Amino acid sequence: MREKLGLCKKLGGDPPANLRNYMGDVCAMDEGVARLLKKLDDLGLRENTIVVFSSDQGPGTVRLGKDRDEQDAAEDGRANLRLNLLGNTGGLRGGKHEMYEGGVRVPFIVRWPGRVPENRVDETSVISGADWFPTLCKIAGISVEGIEFDGEDASAAWQGQAFARRKPLFWKTSTAKSEMAMREKNWKLVTWYRNRGETELYDLSADAGETKNVAGEHPEVVKEMLAKVQKWNETLPKEYAKIKDKED
């Protein structure tokens, strides 16, 4: 946070004021969630409603976007808004639009009275947004046999039980030139478009902050994971449509 606040000031912001703006958003969100939960309770739907609180990605960065210069940001009125992006990754590296854990690891809180243990923190299960559909089908008793999903049934983790992931996870932003990442068990691989950066490998069980690149120590792991992430990338679009509306 010291680095973020310093950059905020360097770009012309007022860190205390910008932090108050951010905390005001957090407070408003908390109050909105509280109203929603109270309404479910008032309607008698508490016991039979699953509520999940999550996020699409990690907190935004104060820095201007990689594909936009300061002039672009100033013209669309978003330069000052970026100074309010003072979310904290809790020590994880990176943030929004980045492949490091600070960008792809997000909150995931499930409330389902009588089915999800209260106040339990699961620090071992690895789940993804791709798991939502097969998980909800399992919980709802809907048969999905014969259908191949990107994700898998993670209902055990949702209900406070042990869950061991079988499928790897992949990440990439919506551009053909994006860096890519892959997680398989405790290994995390980050690789760059046309070798614009060195291939990185992290053991998340020992280094959740991704501070030590151990690719040189595990060349066979790197080779195997690179082959898988490249095969996955071949299934993705070779180009992405660009529109003028920067809010989309």
N, C-alpha and C positions, 0 to 999 in steps of 0.2 A: 504494500500500500504506500510505503514511503516513495517508491519509484513512481507509482501512478500519480500521487499528489504532486510530486516534483515536476512531472511532465505537464500536468494540468496547469501549474503556475507558469511554466516555461512557455506554454502556448497562449498565455494571456488570460487564463482563468483565475478565479478566486476560490482556492481549494475548500475553505470552510463553507462558502455559499454553495458551491457545486456539490459538496458532500451532503449538505442539507437537502438539496433538490433530490439527490439519489435516495436518501433515507425517507423523504416524503413519499416517493414512489413506492418504496418497500412497505411503508406504513399503510398507504392506501390499498395496496394489494392484500395485505394481511386483513384489513377491515372488510374487503370485498369477499375474501374466502370465508371469513367468520359469518357474514350475512348469508352466504350460500349454505353453509353447514347448518346454521340455525333454521333456515327455511326447510331443509330436508327433515330436520328434527320435528319442526312444527307440523309438517304434513304427515308425520308418522312413517317416513320412508328410510329412517336411519338404518334399521337392521337389514334392509334388503337392497341397499345401494352401495356400490363400490365407488369411493372417491379417491382419485389419484392426483397428487400434486407433483408436477415435474417441470422440466424446461427443455427447450429445443436445443440449447447449446450453452456453453459457459458464458461468463459475463463479457460485455463488450469492452473494447480497449479505447483508451483516450486517444491513441494514435489515429491519424487519418488512414483511411483504407488504402491497401496496397495499390489498387488500380485507379486511384483518384488523387489529384493533387489538391493543394490548399485552395486554389481558386475555384475548382469544381465544388468543393465542400461549402465554401462561403456563398456561392451563387445559389445553392439549393437550400440554404438556411440551416444546414445541419452541423456546421462547424461548432457552434456554441453548444448544441445538444450533446455532442461527443464529449464535452468537458464534464458532463454529468455522469459518464459511464464509469462509476467508481465502485463497481462490484468487486468482491474479494474471492479469489479462488481457493483460499485456505492453504496457500503454499504450493499449489499445483502450478505447473509451468503452462504458459500460453493463455489463450482466451478465445473469444468468439472468432469463428472462421479458421482457427488453427487446429492442427491435428494432434497437438499435445493434450495431456489429460485435462488441463484447465479449459480446453475448448470442447472436449467430447464427453467428459464426465460431469453428470448433472444430478441435481436432487431427485429423489424418487420416494415419495411418501404415500403409503396406501392406508386408507381407513375402510374397514369393513367389520363392524362390531360382531364379535363372536367367532369370526373366521380369521382375522389378522390379529396376532398378539399385540397388545398395547405396549408402547415404549421400547420395542425391540429394535436394535440397530444391527443390520446385516452388513458385515464388512468383507464378506467372501464371495457372495453371489455376483456373477457378471451377467447383466441383462441389458436389453436394448429395446429401442422403439419398434424394431422389426419383430419383437416377440409379442407385441400387444394382441394382434389378431389371433394367432394360435392359442395364446393364453386365455383370452376371453372366451374363445370357442370351447376350450376345455372346461372352464368354470361354468359355462352355460349349458354344458352337456350336449354340445353340437358336434356331430361326427365330421371330421375333416380327413378321413382316411383317403389316401391316394393323392392328396394335394401336397405339392412341394412348396414350402414356405422358405423365405430367406431367414426368418426367425424361427424360434422353437417355443414349445410350451414351457413357460417359466412360472406356472401357477404355484409350484411348490415354494419358490422364493417369495411370491406375493403373500402366501399364507404362513410364512415364518418357518418353513422347513428347509432342509438341505437341498441345494440345487447345484449341479455340476454342468456347466455349459459344454455342449458337444461341438457346436459350429463356431467357426472364427467370425470376428467382426471386422468390417471394412469401413473406411471413411474417405470421403473426397468431397470438395465443394463443387458447385455446378459450373465448372470450367474445365476444358480439356487439359489445361496446363497446370491444374492444381497439384499440389503435393498429395500423396496418399498415405494412409496408415492402415495397419492391420493389427489386431490383437488375437492371439491364440494362446489359451491358458494364461500363463503369467508373462508371456513375451509380447512386447509391443514394438512393431517395426514402423519407421517413418522413412519414406523415400520421396525423392524430389524429381520433378519433371526434367527430363533430359540432363540429369546429373548436375542440376544447378546447386546442389548441396550434397554433402556426403550422406550415405545411407546410415540410419541410426537404429540401434537396437537397445531396448531397455528391459530390465527384469523388474516388472512392477511389484512383485512380491517383496523386493528388497529396496526398490527405488521408485516410489510412486511419484516423486517430483521430477523424474526423468533428468537427473543431473549427470549421470555417467553413461556414456555411450559404450556399450560392450560388444559392438559389432565385430571388432577385431579379435575378440576372444571366442566368438562363436560363429565362425564363417559358415558352417553347415546349416545352422539355424537360419542365418540370413539368406542363404541360397534357397532354402526350401520355402521360406516365407515370401521372398521376392517373386518366385515362380507363381505362387498362389495369388498374390496381389496383382500381378501383371495379367494373369488369366482372368481375374475378376474385372479388371479395367477394360479388357477387350470386349466385355459385354455391354459397356456403357456407351453413350453417344460420343461421336467423334467431334461434335461441335454443339454449342448451346446457343439458343436464340437470345439476342440482346435487344432490349427495348429502351425507349427513351425515358420512360417513367421510372425514375430512380427510387420511388417509394415502393415499387413492386419487387 
